Amino acid sequence: MIYVVGHTATDHICRVTSFPPPNGSTTILDRKIYFGGGAANIAAGIARLGGQCTLVSAVGGDFAGSEYDRWMKRLGIVQQFFTVEEAHTPTAFLFNDGGGNQITFFEWGASLIFPGSEAPALPFVHMATADPEFNIRVAQKADFASFDPGQDLHRYGKEQLLEILSHVDILFANHHEVEGMCRTLGIGEEGLLGMVPTAIFTMGSRGSVLHDSGESHHVPAIPVRMVDPTGAGDAYRAGFLEAFHRGIPLVGCCRIGTVTASFAVEAVGCQNNLPSWEEMAARYGNYFADLHPDPFGS
């Protein structure tokens, strides 16, 4: 069982002509509402790949019986929720411009319960976007922990980052988050890598880099038609974690994460085009199987 801790949210994804300057305005070309939240996206990705997943999250009184609730239950995700009846489920407002850039505004809603909540002791957990202090307590109690700061990185102070990284087995981050963590900690990338046993840094169209045991391995991105970048990182982590849980070597896990992410960007919405294990394996074979005798090997 893989446990994922963090946000469940409703995503309002908007397409705009360009981002306005402060005190300016822009035109919204399109707006749609989708299922989201970093932790929920990862849980959905794991479940679609055939894995068993428990989502530790916070929802409002509007969630039970909702379409999102029914979708999770169809996927087989185990819901370990803090329910705040008087609040609503968190909401993300995401704006994408024509250049592939994105700005996000996140309303916490029911997730404001995290700071004062008891953290569970979990055997295998991934901590996604959530309250820093809650994630720290989860990491302290976990047997195995992976972590990505995501868009809540700005909520972490130096001491909080130092504490959670001291309990992390695998760190995930995109290149913006790597820069942000280094600024907060006052160190360079090598210093950051020295704080965790294993790190995976994603770089969009430039692929990802696995740092493990003093060695680095580059995994290229798969060329697909990108419709929406939202959720690509979550899908990558879902693919990686499910592969890791199945005992696949680390480079193979990164490749599976890459393939899983390639599906996610082909449709708008973080959970709308997540692959099954069979669909992932078929695409994997088109790009990576010729590199090694073991199709998922290192």
Phi, psi and omega in degrees: 000129174260128175260136176236129184248133174148205191281141159250132185211162169261128182261127170256103185260122184242141174254127184236161179292317178194164177279132181281158172285169175307136181070009178259188180214165178212171181261130173274118182276332184199143177217128177224157182248132185223167173284140182201206189096125187307312182293318180295323177298317179294317178300317179296319178297317178297315181297318179297329178281359177096007181274161175266129187219138171247128180259118176261110190209181179233133180226161179268181179293350180274356189274315185303126180082358180286170177299323178295317177301314181295323177298314178299317181294324176295325178287341181087017178287129175281126184262111174250084193252146160269119181254124179249098189301324184277354180254173174248160180297140182309153183228133176248137175245112186245133182239122180248132177261181183288349181263009180083011178268158184218141172235137183235137170242130186236124176261120189289323180054234183298339181294348176294352177282342184305312186304323182264010185266151177287127180276133179283155173267118189235146183282323183216107189226142168248128179259114178261200179301126179187184179295131181305313183294322177295315179299322178299316180294323176297314182298320181297330184265348190281149171284319178220132185223134167242160191209137165227128183289331178054211185281002173264010180304324183296346180273349182269128170273175182301312183294324178294319178295316179301318182293312183291323180294334179289347180246007187264135175270324178224131176251130173249140176196148170272176187294330177293319181291325175299313179299318180295316178297318180297320177297314181297320184274345181071035182226172174266179182298321179298322177296321178296316180297329180288351183267347183227149179296321185219140178221142174237118180250122180263148187224035177062232183292347178271005175088211181218162179232128174265126175247116183208131176054039177080002179243154180236140180229124178270133176243117183289154173286158178266130180287111177225168177277110182279122176261321182206121181284349184300127177090359181298316180295322177296318179295321177301312182294323177299313180297316179299310186295319178295319178296317179298318180295333177275359177088016180283140180302160191299317180296320176298323177298319179295320179295318179294322174300318178299315181294316179300318179295327181296330175288317187300323185280354182277357179215155176284137180102134188293332187244012188273344183219041179280136187274156165284169178300321181293318178295318178298315183296324180295316179290322177306315182298334180286337187240331189237339190297334182283352184279334184212149177302318176277114187300333178248021186272183181257000000 
